[in-house]
Amino acid sequence: DGAMNVVLTASGEVKCTDPIRTNGGDFTSTGTDFSGCSDLQTEGGDVFLNHTASVSIGSLQTGGGDFNSNGTDFSCYFGCINTTVTGTAGGNVTLNHIGSVSIEQGGVQTGGGDFISSGTDFSCNQGGCITAGGNMTLKHTGSVLIEGGGSSTTFISPSSQTFSGGG
């Protein structure tokens, strides 16, 4: 009935296969690879993923909570991260990865929250990042590709970053 914090600590891979609801509590996961979570809802709680390898998200809704992910490569698609909440700005999304970040087909929606991403290469296509007024900050050292209506946001980027793609 009340908020429940969920903490997963693994020495290996974490793979979510069943729905998880925290009722406003936080979700924290630590391990090597992270995958799945086809139905994770925190209803206002934050999500913290601290992994040493790749992170691949299924479907996650925070209802206003923030989303933070650390690891090597990151990938998501089809509404995988949604931090929106009705009547107020949604939660922020922060991706601190050392490898490539790939977001496709409405993968990230912040509802006014900010989106910050770091790593090597960054690709975003087919409405991959929609912030609805929040800022998008890219801190990538490799190529940045935004195409096919890949984002709807205000960009903030290091002056040395070059963007390519159609928008």
DSSP file with accessible surface (Angstrom, degrees, kcal/mol):
  #  RESIDUE AA STRUCTURE BP1 BP2  ACC     N-H-->O    O-->H-N    N-H-->O    O-->H-N    TCO  KAPPA ALPHA  PHI   PSI    X-CA   Y-CA   Z-CA
    1    1 A D              0   0  208      0, 0.0     2,-0.1     0, 0.0     3,-0.1   0.000 360.0 360.0 360.0 -37.7    0.0    0.0    0.0
    2    2 A G        -     0   0   50      1,-0.2    23,-0.1    22,-0.0     2,-0.1  -0.398 360.0 -63.8-100.2-178.9    2.8    2.5    0.8
    3    3 A A        -     0   0   73     21,-0.1     2,-0.4    -2,-0.1    20,-0.2  -0.389  49.4-166.3 -65.6 139.3    6.0    3.4   -0.9
    4    4 A M        -     0   0  101     18,-2.7     2,-0.4    -2,-0.1    21,-0.3  -0.987  12.5-143.7-132.7 120.9    8.6    0.6   -1.2
    5    5 A N        -     0   0  107     -2,-0.4     2,-0.5    20,-0.2    22,-0.2  -0.710  15.1-154.9 -79.9 135.9   12.3    1.1   -2.1
    6    6 A V  E     -a   27   0A  25     20,-2.9    22,-3.0    -2,-0.4     2,-0.5  -0.965  11.8-176.6-114.8 124.1   13.7   -1.7   -4.2
    7    7 A V  E     -a   28   0A  94     -2,-0.5     2,-0.5    20,-0.2    22,-0.2  -0.976   2.5-173.6-124.2 118.2   17.4   -2.3   -4.1
    8    8 A L  E     -a   29   0A  60     20,-3.0    22,-2.3    -2,-0.5     2,-0.5  -0.952   3.6-179.7-111.8 123.6   19.0   -5.0   -6.3
    9    9 A T  E     +a   30   0A 113     -2,-0.5     2,-0.3    20,-0.2    22,-0.2  -0.985  10.1 167.4-125.3 120.5   22.7   -5.7   -5.8
   10   10 A A        -     0   0   36     20,-2.4     4,-0.1    -2,-0.5    -2,-0.0  -0.951  40.6-145.6-132.9 151.2   24.3   -8.4   -8.0
   11   11 A S  S    S+     0   0  129     -2,-0.3     2,-0.1    20,-0.1    20,-0.1   0.538  93.9  19.4 -87.9  -5.9   27.8   -9.5   -8.8
   12   12 A G  S    S-     0   0   26      1,-0.2    20,-2.3    18,-0.2    -2,-0.2  -0.360 112.3 -19.5-133.2-145.2   26.6  -10.3  -12.4
   13   13 A E        -     0   0  106     18,-0.2     2,-0.5    19,-0.1    -1,-0.2  -0.342  45.9-149.8 -73.5 144.4   23.8   -9.4  -14.7
   14   14 A V  E     +m   34   0B  13     19,-2.8    21,-2.2    -4,-0.1     2,-0.5  -0.979  18.7 177.7-112.7 123.0   20.5   -8.0  -13.6
   15   15 A K  E     -m   35   0B 137     -2,-0.5     2,-0.5    19,-0.2    21,-0.2  -0.963  15.0-154.9-130.7 112.6   17.5   -8.9  -15.8
   16   16 A C  E     +m   36   0B  12     19,-2.1    21,-1.5    -2,-0.5    22,-0.4  -0.760  25.2 159.1 -86.9 128.3   14.0   -7.8  -14.9
   17   17 A T        +     0   0   94     -2,-0.5    -1,-0.1    19,-0.2    19,-0.1   0.590  55.7  59.8-121.5 -20.4   11.3  -10.0  -16.4
   18   18 A D  S    S-     0   0  116      1,-0.1    21,-0.3    20,-0.0    19,-0.1  -0.776  93.9 -88.1-109.7 155.9    8.2   -9.3  -14.1
   19   19 A P        -     0   0   82      0, 0.0     2,-0.4     0, 0.0    21,-0.2  -0.296  40.2-159.6 -59.3 143.2    6.4   -6.0  -13.5
   20   20 A I  E     -b   40   0A  37     19,-2.6    21,-2.8    -4,-0.1     2,-0.4  -0.997  10.9-178.8-129.0 128.5    7.8   -3.9  -10.6
   21   21 A R  E     -b   41   0A  93     -2,-0.4    21,-0.2    19,-0.2    19,-0.0  -0.994   9.7-179.9-126.6 126.2    5.7   -1.2   -8.8
   22   22 A T    >   -     0   0    0     19,-2.0   -18,-2.7    -2,-0.4     3,-1.6   0.470  32.6-136.7-104.2  -4.8    7.3    0.9   -6.0
   23   23 A N  T 3  S-     0   0   72     18,-0.4    20,-0.2     1,-0.3    19,-0.1   0.860  83.7 -32.1  52.8  39.3    4.3    3.1   -5.2
   24   24 A G  T 3  S+     0   0   30     18,-1.8    -1,-0.3     1,-0.4    22,-0.2   0.300 113.8 120.5 101.8  -8.0    6.5    6.2   -5.0
   25   25 A G    <   -     0   0    2     -3,-1.6    -1,-0.4   -21,-0.3    20,-0.3  -0.364  66.2 -99.0 -82.4 167.5    9.6    4.4   -3.7
   26   26 A D        -     0   0   52     19,-0.2   -20,-2.9    -3,-0.1     2,-0.5  -0.512  22.8-144.4 -85.6 155.5   13.0    4.4   -5.4
   27   27 A F  E     +ac   6  47A   0     19,-2.7    21,-2.9   -22,-0.2     2,-0.4  -0.988  21.1 179.0-120.9 122.3   14.4    1.6   -7.6
   28   28 A T  E     -ac   7  48A  34    -22,-3.0   -20,-3.0    -2,-0.5     2,-0.4  -0.989   3.2-179.1-126.8 134.2   18.2    1.0   -7.4
   29   29 A S  E     -ac   8  49A   0     19,-2.5    21,-3.2    -2,-0.4     2,-0.4  -0.998   3.4-179.2-136.2 136.1   20.1   -1.6   -9.2
   30   30 A T  E     +ac   9  50A  54    -22,-2.3   -20,-2.4    -2,-0.4     2,-0.3  -0.995  34.5  86.0-132.6 137.3   23.9   -2.5   -9.2
   31   31 A G  E    S- c   0  51A   7     19,-1.2    21,-2.0    -2,-0.4    22,-0.2  -0.973  77.7 -67.0 169.6-156.8   25.7   -5.1  -11.2
   32   32 A T  S    S+     0   0   42    -20,-2.3    21,-1.4     1,-0.3    -1,-0.2   0.761 105.2  11.5 -88.2 -98.7   27.3   -5.8  -14.5
   33   33 A D        -     0   0   54     19,-0.2   -19,-2.8    18,-0.1     2,-0.4  -0.459  66.1-158.4 -77.6 153.3   24.8   -5.8  -17.4
   34   34 A F  E     +mn  14  55B   1     20,-2.4    22,-2.6   -21,-0.2     2,-0.3  -0.998  22.4 155.2-131.9 129.5   21.2   -4.5  -16.9
   35   35 A S  E     +mn  15  56B  24    -21,-2.2   -19,-2.1    -2,-0.4     2,-0.5  -0.981  36.4  22.0-149.8 161.0   18.4   -5.5  -19.3
   36   36 A G  E     +mn  16  57B  25     20,-0.6    22,-2.3    -2,-0.3    23,-0.2  -0.733  33.5 157.2  94.9-126.3   14.7   -5.9  -19.5
   37   37 A C        +     0   0    1    -21,-1.5    22,-3.4    -2,-0.5     3,-0.5   0.982  16.4 175.9  55.0  62.0   12.3   -4.2  -17.1
   38   38 A S  S    S+     0   0   75    -22,-0.4    -1,-0.1    20,-0.3     2,-0.1   0.652  76.9  20.7 -70.8 -11.7    9.4   -4.5  -19.6
   39   39 A D  S    S+     0   0   42    -21,-0.3   -19,-2.6     2,-0.0     2,-0.5  -0.510  74.4 152.3-159.3  82.6    7.2   -2.9  -16.9
   40   40 A L  E     +bd  20  60A   1     19,-2.2    21,-2.8    -3,-0.5     2,-0.4  -0.968  13.5 176.1-115.2 123.1    8.8   -0.8  -14.1
   41   41 A Q  E     +bd  21  61A  44    -21,-2.8   -19,-2.0    -2,-0.5   -18,-0.4  -0.990  16.0 174.0-130.5 124.8    6.7    2.0  -12.5
   42   42 A T    >   -     0   0    0     19,-2.2   -18,-1.8    -2,-0.4     3,-1.2   0.559  29.8-146.1-103.9 -13.8    7.9    4.1   -9.6
   43   43 A E  T 3  S-     0   0   91     18,-0.6    20,-0.3     1,-0.3    19,-0.1   0.889  85.3 -18.2  50.9  48.0    5.0    6.5   -9.5
   44   44 A G  T 3  S+     0   0   38     18,-3.9    -1,-0.3     1,-0.4    22,-0.2   0.147 111.7 117.5 111.0 -16.8    7.2    9.5   -8.3
   45   45 A G    <   -     0   0    1     -3,-1.2    -1,-0.4   -20,-0.3    20,-0.3  -0.402  64.5-111.6 -79.4 159.3   10.2    7.5   -7.1
   46   46 A D        -     0   0   45    -22,-0.2   -19,-2.7    19,-0.2     2,-0.4  -0.545  19.0-140.1 -87.8 158.1   13.7    7.8   -8.6
   47   47 A V  E     -ce  27  67A   0     19,-2.6    21,-2.6   -21,-0.2     2,-0.5  -0.982  16.5-175.2-120.9 127.7   15.5    5.2  -10.6
   48   48 A F  E     -ce  28  68A  61    -21,-2.9   -19,-2.5    -2,-0.4     2,-0.6  -0.979   2.7-175.7-124.3 117.7   19.3    4.6  -10.2
   49   49 A L  E     +ce  29  69A   0     19,-2.8    21,-2.4    -2,-0.5     2,-0.6  -0.958   3.6 177.6-114.6 114.4   21.1    2.1  -12.4
   50   50 A N  E     +ce  30  70A  66    -21,-3.2   -19,-1.2    -2,-0.6     2,-0.3  -0.815  20.3 155.1-118.3  88.7   24.8    1.7  -11.4
   51   51 A H  E     -c   31   0A   7     19,-2.3   -19,-0.2    -2,-0.6   -18,-0.1  -0.856  43.6-147.2-121.5 151.8   26.2   -0.9  -13.7
   52   52 A T  S    S+     0   0  107    -21,-2.0   -20,-0.2    -2,-0.3   -19,-0.2   0.502  85.8  31.6 -93.9  -6.4   29.7   -1.7  -15.0
   53   53 A A  S    S-     0   0   21    -21,-1.4    19,-1.8   -22,-0.2    -2,-0.1  -0.378 108.2 -28.9-128.1-150.6   28.6   -3.0  -18.4
   54   54 A S        -     0   0   47     17,-0.2   -20,-2.4    -2,-0.1     2,-0.4  -0.312  46.0-152.5 -77.3 151.2   25.8   -2.3  -20.9
   55   55 A V  E     +no  34  74B   1     18,-2.6    20,-2.0   -22,-0.2     2,-0.4  -0.989  13.7 177.8-123.0 125.5   22.3   -1.1  -19.9
   56   56 A S  E     -no  35  75B  43    -22,-2.6   -20,-0.6    -2,-0.4     2,-0.3  -0.984  15.3-154.0-131.1 119.7   19.3   -1.9  -22.1
   57   57 A I  E     -no  36  76B   4     18,-1.9    20,-0.5    -2,-0.4   -20,-0.2  -0.745  14.4-173.6-101.2 141.9   15.9   -0.6  -21.0
   58   58 A G        -     0   0   28    -22,-2.3     2,-0.4    -2,-0.3   -20,-0.3   0.844  68.3 -27.4 -90.5 -86.2   12.5   -2.1  -21.8
   59   59 A S        +     0   0   34    -22,-3.4   -19,-2.2   -23,-0.2     2,-0.4  -0.958  65.4 169.8-142.0 120.6    9.7    0.1  -20.4
   60   60 A L  E     -df  40  81A   1     20,-2.3    22,-2.3    -2,-0.4     2,-0.4  -0.995  10.1-175.5-137.3 130.0   10.1    2.4  -17.4
   61   61 A Q  E     +df  41  82A  84    -21,-2.8   -19,-2.2    -2,-0.4   -18,-0.6  -0.992   7.5 177.7-128.3 124.6    7.8    5.1  -16.0
   62   62 A T    >   -     0   0    0     20,-2.2   -18,-3.9    -2,-0.4     3,-1.0   0.585  31.2-139.8-100.3 -14.9    8.8    7.2  -13.0
   63   63 A G  T 3  S-     0   0   29     19,-0.7    22,-0.2   -20,-0.3    21,-0.1   0.891  85.8 -26.1  57.8  39.4    5.7    9.5  -12.9
   64   64 A G  T 3  S+     0   0   26      1,-0.4    -1,-0.3    19,-0.4    28,-0.2   0.192 110.3 122.4 109.0 -15.4    7.9   12.5  -12.1
   65   65 A G    <   -     0   0    2     -3,-1.0    -1,-0.4   -20,-0.3    26,-0.3  -0.363  64.9-104.6 -74.9 159.9   10.9   10.8  -10.5
   66   66 A D        -     0   0   54    -22,-0.2   -19,-2.6    25,-0.2     2,-0.4  -0.492  23.5-145.2 -81.7 156.6   14.4   11.2  -11.9
   67   67 A F  E     +eg  47  93A   0     25,-2.8    27,-2.8   -21,-0.2     2,-0.4  -0.991  18.7 177.8-124.2 125.3   16.2    8.5  -14.0
   68   68 A N  E     -eg  48  94A  38    -21,-2.6   -19,-2.8    -2,-0.4     2,-0.4  -0.996   2.1-178.5-129.2 131.8   20.0    8.1  -13.6
   69   69 A S  E     -eg  49  95A   0     25,-2.3    27,-3.4    -2,-0.4     2,-0.4  -0.993   6.8-176.4-135.3 136.8   22.1    5.4  -15.4
   70   70 A N  E     +eg  50  96A  51    -21,-2.4   -19,-2.3    -2,-0.4     2,-0.3  -0.984  35.8  89.0-127.0 140.2   25.8    4.6  -15.3
   71   71 A G  E    S- g   0  97A  11     25,-1.2    27,-1.9    -2,-0.4    28,-0.3  -0.982  75.4 -72.4 168.4-161.8   27.5    1.9  -17.4
   72   72 A T  S    S+     0   0   40    -19,-1.8    27,-1.6     1,-0.3    -1,-0.2   0.766 103.2  10.0 -87.5 -97.4   29.3    1.3  -20.7
   73   73 A D        -     0   0   72     25,-0.2   -18,-2.6    24,-0.1     2,-0.4  -0.503  67.6-160.4 -83.6 153.7   26.8    1.3  -23.6
   74   74 A F  E     +op  55 101B   3     26,-2.6    28,-2.4   -20,-0.2     2,-0.3  -0.997  12.9 170.8-134.1 136.8   23.2    2.3  -23.3
   75   75 A S  E     +op  56 102B  46    -20,-2.0   -18,-1.9    -2,-0.4     2,-0.3  -0.999   4.8 153.1-146.1 146.3   20.2    1.6  -25.5
   76   76 A a  E     +op  57 103B   3     26,-1.7    28,-1.8    -2,-0.3     2,-0.3  -0.968   7.5 173.2-162.8 159.7   16.4    2.0  -25.5
   77   77 A Y  E     + p   0 104B 122    -20,-0.5    28,-0.2    -2,-0.3    29,-0.1  -0.964  51.9  41.4-160.0 168.3   13.5    2.3  -27.8
   78   78 A F  S    S-     0   0  135     26,-0.7    28,-0.2    27,-0.4    29,-0.2   0.938 128.3 -42.2  52.3  60.8    9.6    2.5  -27.9
   79   79 A G  S    S+     0   0   22     26,-0.7   -19,-0.4    25,-0.3    28,-0.2   0.869  86.0 156.2  64.2  37.1    8.9    4.7  -24.9
   80   80 A a        +     0   0    0      1,-0.2   -20,-2.3   -21,-0.2     2,-0.5   0.848  65.7  34.5 -70.0 -33.0   11.4    3.0  -22.7
   81   81 A I  E     +fh  60 108A   0     26,-3.0    28,-2.5    25,-0.2     2,-0.5  -0.959  65.3 168.0-126.7 117.5   11.9    5.9  -20.3
   82   82 A N  E     +fh  61 109A  32    -22,-2.3   -20,-2.2    -2,-0.5   -19,-0.7  -0.959   8.9 166.8-130.9 111.5    9.0    8.1  -19.4
   83   83 A T        +     0   0    0     26,-2.6     8,-2.1    -2,-0.5   -19,-0.4   0.216  36.2 130.4-106.3  12.5    9.4   10.6  -16.5
   84   84 A T        -     0   0   50     25,-0.5     2,-0.3     6,-0.2   -21,-0.2  -0.249  32.8-175.1 -69.9 155.3    6.3   12.7  -17.3
   85   85 A V  B >   -T   88   0C  53      3,-0.6     3,-1.1    26,-0.2     2,-0.2  -0.983  32.3-102.6-147.3 142.1    3.7   13.6  -14.7
   86   86 A T  T 3  S+     0   0  146     -2,-0.3     3,-0.1     1,-0.2    25,-0.0  -0.460  99.0   9.2 -70.0 131.6    0.4   15.4  -15.3
   87   87 A G  T 3  S+     0   0   84     -2,-0.2     2,-0.3     1,-0.1    -1,-0.2   0.370 121.2  52.1  87.8  -4.4    0.3   19.1  -14.2
   88   88 A T  B <  S-T   85   0C  95     -3,-1.1    -3,-0.6    23,-0.1    -1,-0.1  -0.966  95.8 -72.0-153.6 167.4    4.1   19.6  -13.5
   89   89 A A        -     0   0   61     -2,-0.3    23,-0.3    23,-0.1    22,-0.1  -0.359  53.1-121.7 -64.7 142.2    7.5   19.2  -15.1
   90   90 A G        -     0   0    8     21,-1.4    -6,-0.2    20,-0.4    24,-0.2  -0.132  36.6 -76.6 -75.6 178.4    8.6   15.6  -15.4
   91   91 A G        -     0   0    3     -8,-2.1    22,-0.3   -26,-0.3     2,-0.2  -0.269  48.1-103.9 -74.1 162.3   11.7   14.1  -13.9
   92   92 A N        -     0   0   60    -28,-0.2   -25,-2.8    21,-0.2     2,-0.5  -0.554  23.6-144.6 -84.1 152.1   15.2   14.5  -15.3
   93   93 A V  E     -gi  67 115A   0     21,-2.9    23,-2.7   -27,-0.2     2,-0.5  -0.982  17.6-178.0-119.3 123.3   17.1   11.8  -17.3
   94   94 A T  E     -gi  68 116A  24    -27,-2.8   -25,-2.3    -2,-0.5     2,-0.6  -0.982   7.0-171.1-125.8 120.9   20.8   11.5  -16.8
   95   95 A L  E     -gi  69 117A   0     21,-3.0    23,-2.2    -2,-0.5     2,-0.8  -0.942   3.8-179.0-112.8 109.5   22.9    9.0  -18.8
   96   96 A N  E     +gi  70 118A  70    -27,-3.4   -25,-1.2    -2,-0.6     2,-0.3  -0.772  25.9 150.9-107.6  83.4   26.5    8.7  -17.6
   97   97 A H  E     -g   71   0A   4     21,-1.7   -25,-0.2    -2,-0.8   -24,-0.1  -0.860  44.1-152.5-118.0 150.7   27.9    6.1  -19.9
   98   98 A I  S    S+     0   0  131    -27,-1.9   -26,-0.2    -2,-0.3    21,-0.2   0.572  83.1  45.0 -96.8  -9.0   31.5    5.6  -21.2
   99   99 A G  S    S-     0   0   11    -27,-1.6    21,-2.2   -28,-0.3    -2,-0.1  -0.095 106.6 -39.4-108.9-149.5   30.4    3.9  -24.4
  100  100 A S        -     0   0   44     19,-0.2   -26,-2.6    20,-0.1     2,-0.4  -0.449  43.6-150.9 -83.9 151.7   27.7    4.6  -27.0
  101  101 A V  E     -pq  74 122B   1     20,-2.4    22,-2.5   -28,-0.2     2,-0.4  -0.992  14.4-176.9-122.4 124.2   24.2    5.8  -26.3
  102  102 A S  E     +pq  75 123B  27    -28,-2.4   -26,-1.7    -2,-0.4     2,-0.4  -0.985   4.8 174.5-128.2 122.6   21.4    4.9  -28.7
  103  103 A I  E     +pq  76 124B   0     20,-2.5    22,-1.6    -2,-0.4     2,-0.3  -0.995  10.6 174.3-130.7 125.8   17.8    6.1  -28.3
  104  104 A E  E     +pq  77 125B  67    -28,-1.8   -26,-0.7    -2,-0.4   -25,-0.3  -0.913  46.9   7.2-132.5 156.4   15.1    5.4  -30.9
  105  105 A Q  S    S-     0   0   62     20,-1.1   -26,-0.7    -2,-0.3   -27,-0.4   0.853 130.0 -36.2  47.4  62.2   11.4    5.7  -31.6
  106  106 A G  S    S+     0   0   10     20,-0.6    -1,-0.3    19,-0.4    22,-0.2   0.800  89.2 154.4  67.9  29.6   10.2    7.9  -28.6
  107  107 A G        +     0   0    0     -3,-0.3   -26,-3.0   -28,-0.2     2,-0.5   0.834  61.1  36.0 -61.9 -38.3   12.6    6.2  -26.3
  108  108 A V  E     +hj  81 129A   1     20,-2.9    22,-2.8    19,-0.2     2,-0.4  -0.976  60.2 171.1-124.5 126.2   12.9    9.1  -23.8
  109  109 A Q  E     +hj  82 130A  62    -28,-2.5   -26,-2.6    -2,-0.5   -25,-0.5  -0.980   3.9 173.0-132.9 118.0   10.1   11.4  -22.8
  110  110 A T    >   -     0   0    0     20,-2.1     3,-1.3    -2,-0.4   -20,-0.4   0.553  32.5-138.9-104.2 -11.9   10.7   13.8  -19.9
  111  111 A G  T 3  S-     0   0   24     19,-0.6   -21,-1.4     1,-0.3   -26,-0.2   0.850  86.4 -28.5  58.8  33.8    7.6   16.0  -19.9
  112  112 A G  T 3  S+     0   0   22     19,-2.2    -1,-0.3     1,-0.4    23,-0.2   0.200 111.3 121.0 110.0 -14.4    9.6   19.1  -19.2
  113  113 A G    <   -     0   0    2     -3,-1.3    -1,-0.4   -22,-0.3    21,-0.3  -0.344  67.5 -99.1 -73.7 163.3   12.5   17.6  -17.3
  114  114 A D        -     0   0   56    -24,-0.2   -21,-2.9    20,-0.2     2,-0.5  -0.511  24.8-146.7 -84.3 154.8   16.1   17.9  -18.6
  115  115 A F  E     +ik  93 136A   0     20,-3.0    22,-3.1   -23,-0.2     2,-0.4  -0.988  18.2 178.0-122.0 123.6   18.0   15.2  -20.5
  116  116 A I  E     +ik  94 137A  48    -23,-2.7   -21,-3.0    -2,-0.5     2,-0.4  -0.995   3.5 176.6-127.8 130.8   21.8   14.9  -20.0
  117  117 A S  E     +ik  95 138A   0     20,-2.5    22,-3.3    -2,-0.4     2,-0.3  -0.996   5.8 177.9-138.1 139.5   23.9   12.3  -21.8
  118  118 A S  E     +ik  96 139A  26    -23,-2.2   -21,-1.7    -2,-0.4     2,-0.3  -0.967  31.3  87.6-136.9 154.5   27.6   11.6  -21.8
  119  119 A G  E    S- k   0 140A  10     20,-1.2    22,-2.1    -2,-0.3    23,-0.3  -0.983  78.6 -64.0 157.2-156.0   29.7    8.9  -23.5
  120  120 A T  S    S+     0   0   49    -21,-2.2    22,-1.5     1,-0.3    -1,-0.2   0.759 106.3  15.8 -89.1 -95.6   31.4    8.3  -26.9
  121  121 A D        -     0   0   73     20,-0.2   -20,-2.4    19,-0.1     2,-0.4  -0.468  65.2-162.9 -82.7 151.0   28.9    8.2  -29.7
  122  122 A F  E     +qr 101 144B   2     21,-2.6    23,-3.0   -22,-0.2     2,-0.4  -0.998   8.7 178.5-133.4 128.8   25.3    9.3  -29.5
  123  123 A S  E     +qr 102 145B  33    -22,-2.5   -20,-2.5    -2,-0.4     2,-0.3  -0.998   4.2 170.4-133.3 138.9   22.4    8.5  -31.8
  124  124 A C  E     +qr 103 146B   1     21,-2.3    23,-2.0    -2,-0.4     2,-0.3  -0.964  12.1 159.8-146.1 120.9   18.8    9.5  -31.6
  125  125 A N  E     +qr 104 147B  25    -22,-1.6   -20,-1.1    -2,-0.3   -19,-0.4  -0.935  48.5  26.6-142.6 167.0   16.2    9.0  -34.3
  126  126 A Q  S    S-     0   0  107     21,-0.9   -20,-0.6    -2,-0.3    24,-0.2   0.899 133.5 -42.9  50.1  53.0   12.5    8.8  -35.0
  127  127 A G  S    S+     0   0   17     22,-0.5    -1,-0.2    21,-0.4    23,-0.2   0.830  89.5 157.4  68.9  32.9   11.4   11.0  -32.1
  128  128 A G        +     0   0    0    -25,-0.2   -20,-2.9   -22,-0.2     2,-0.5   0.824  63.2  35.4 -62.1 -36.0   13.9    9.3  -29.7
  129  129 A C  E     +jl 108 151A   0     21,-2.4    23,-2.1   -22,-0.2     2,-0.5  -0.954  62.6 170.5-127.6 115.5   14.2   12.2  -27.2
  130  130 A I  E     +jl 109 152A  58    -22,-2.8   -20,-2.1    -2,-0.5   -19,-0.6  -0.964   5.6 167.6-125.7 111.6   11.2   14.4  -26.4
  131  131 A T  E >   -     0   0A   1     21,-2.1   -19,-2.2    -2,-0.5     3,-1.3   0.546  34.4-141.1-102.1  -9.8   11.7   16.8  -23.5
  132  132 A A  E 3  S-     0   0A  66     20,-0.7    21,-0.1     1,-0.3     3,-0.1   0.905  85.7 -23.8  50.4  46.9    8.6   19.0  -23.9
  133  133 A G  E 3  S+     0   0A  63      1,-0.4    -1,-0.3    19,-0.3    20,-0.1   0.172 110.0 120.1 107.7 -17.3   10.5   22.1  -23.0
  134  134 A G  E <   -     0   0A   3     -3,-1.3    20,-1.2   -21,-0.3    -1,-0.4  -0.373  67.2-102.5 -74.3 159.4   13.3   20.7  -20.9
  135  135 A N  E     - l   0 154A  56    -23,-0.2   -20,-3.0    18,-0.2     2,-0.5  -0.486  22.9-146.3 -80.7 155.4   16.9   21.2  -22.0
  136  136 A M  E     -kl 115 155A   0     18,-2.9    20,-3.2   -22,-0.2     2,-0.5  -0.983  14.6-172.3-123.7 117.0   19.0   18.5  -23.7
  137  137 A T  E     -kl 116 156A  23    -22,-3.1   -20,-2.5    -2,-0.5     2,-0.5  -0.955   2.7-166.6-113.8 122.9   22.8   18.5  -22.8
  138  138 A L  E     +k  117   0A   0     18,-1.4     2,-0.2    -2,-0.5   -20,-0.2  -0.948  12.9 175.8-113.1 123.1   25.1   16.2  -24.8
  139  139 A K  E     +k  118   0A 117    -22,-3.3   -20,-1.2    -2,-0.5     2,-0.3  -0.583  28.4 146.7-121.9  64.7   28.6   15.6  -23.5
  140  140 A H  E     -k  119   0A   8     -2,-0.2   -20,-0.2   -22,-0.2   -19,-0.1  -0.819  40.7-157.6-108.0 144.7   29.9   13.0  -26.0
  141  141 A T  S    S+     0   0  123    -22,-2.1   -21,-0.2    -2,-0.3   -20,-0.2   0.599  78.5  44.3 -94.9 -13.4   33.4   12.6  -27.3
  142  142 A G  S    S-     0   0   28    -22,-1.5     2,-0.1   -23,-0.3   -21,-0.1   0.016 108.0 -31.9-106.0-144.6   32.5   10.8  -30.6
  143  143 A S        -     0   0   70     18,-0.1   -21,-2.6    -2,-0.1     2,-0.5  -0.451  46.0-154.1 -81.0 148.7   29.9   11.3  -33.2
  144  144 A V  E     -rs 122 163B   1     18,-0.5    20,-1.4   -23,-0.2     2,-0.5  -0.988  13.5-176.2-122.9 118.5   26.4   12.8  -32.5
  145  145 A L  E     +rs 123 164B  57    -23,-3.0   -21,-2.3    -2,-0.5     2,-0.5  -0.971   9.2 171.0-122.1 118.3   23.7   11.7  -34.9
  146  146 A I  E     +r  124   0B   9     18,-2.3    21,-1.6    -2,-0.5     2,-0.3  -0.980  22.1 150.9-125.3 114.8   20.2   13.1  -34.6
  147  147 A E  E     +r  125   0B  84    -23,-2.0   -21,-0.9    -2,-0.5   -20,-0.3  -0.938  41.9  31.6-144.0 163.8   17.9   12.3  -37.6
  148  148 A G  S    S-     0   0   59     -2,-0.3   -21,-0.4     1,-0.2   -22,-0.2   0.884 133.6 -46.3  60.5  43.0   14.4   11.6  -38.7
  149  149 A G  S    S+     0   0   47    -23,-0.2   -22,-0.5    -3,-0.1    -1,-0.2   0.872  87.9 168.4  67.6  35.3   12.9   14.0  -36.1
  150  150 A G        +     0   0    0    -26,-0.3   -21,-2.4   -23,-0.2     2,-0.3   0.739  54.7  19.3 -58.4 -27.7   15.1   12.5  -33.5
  151  151 A S  E     -l  129   0A  17     16,-0.8     2,-0.4   -23,-0.2   -21,-0.2  -0.987  47.5-161.9-146.8 156.6   14.5   15.1  -30.8
  152  152 A S  E     +l  130   0A  72    -23,-2.1   -21,-2.1    -2,-0.3   -20,-0.7  -0.887  59.6  84.0-135.9  97.2   12.2   17.8  -29.7
  153  153 A T  E    S-     0   0A  35     -2,-0.4     2,-0.5   -23,-0.2   -18,-0.2  -0.969  79.9 -79.3-171.1-178.9   14.0   20.0  -27.2
  154  154 A T  E     -l  135   0A  79    -20,-1.2   -18,-2.9    -2,-0.3     2,-0.3  -0.938  49.4-135.6-104.9 126.8   16.4   22.9  -26.6
  155  155 A F  E     +l  136   0A  82     -2,-0.5     2,-0.4   -20,-0.2   -18,-0.2  -0.661  24.0 179.5 -90.6 139.3   20.0   21.9  -27.0
  156  156 A I  E     +l  137   0A  80    -20,-3.2   -18,-1.4    -2,-0.3    -2,-0.0  -0.994  21.8 158.3-128.7 125.1   22.9   22.7  -24.8
  157  157 A S        -     0   0   36     -2,-0.4   -18,-0.1   -20,-0.2   -20,-0.0  -0.995  47.9 -88.6-147.8 151.8   26.2   21.3  -25.9
  158  158 A P    >   -     0   0   55      0, 0.0     3,-2.0     0, 0.0   -18,-0.1  -0.314  44.3-118.1 -56.4 144.0   30.0   21.9  -25.5
  159  159 A S  T 3  S+     0   0  134      1,-0.3     0, 0.0     3,-0.0     0, 0.0   0.741 112.2  59.4 -62.2 -20.0   31.2   24.3  -28.1
  160  160 A S  T 3  S+     0   0  103      2,-0.1    -1,-0.3     0, 0.0     2,-0.2   0.591  82.2 106.3 -85.5  -7.6   33.5   21.7  -29.6
  161  161 A Q    <   -     0   0   29     -3,-2.0     2,-0.5   -23,-0.1   -18,-0.1  -0.525  56.0-155.0 -78.0 134.9   30.6   19.3  -30.4
  162  162 A T        -     0   0  112     -2,-0.2   -18,-0.5     2,-0.0     2,-0.3  -0.935   6.9-153.1-108.8 130.6   29.5   18.8  -34.0
  163  163 A F  E     -s  144   0B  84     -2,-0.5     2,-0.3   -20,-0.1   -18,-0.2  -0.787  12.0-175.2-100.9 146.3   26.0   17.7  -34.7
  164  164 A S  E     +s  145   0B  64    -20,-1.4   -18,-2.3    -2,-0.3     2,-0.2  -0.949  36.2  57.2-133.8 158.7   24.9   15.8  -37.9
  165  165 A G  S    S-     0   0   54     -2,-0.3   -18,-0.2   -20,-0.2    -2,-0.0  -0.536  86.7 -67.5 115.0 179.8   21.6   14.7  -39.2
  166  166 A G              0   0   74     -2,-0.2   -19,-0.2     1,-0.1    -1,-0.1   0.237 360.0 360.0-100.3  10.5   18.3   16.2  -40.1
  167  167 A G              0   0   48    -21,-1.6   -16,-0.8    -3,-0.2   -20,-0.2   0.615 360.0 360.0 120.8 360.0   16.9   17.3  -36.8
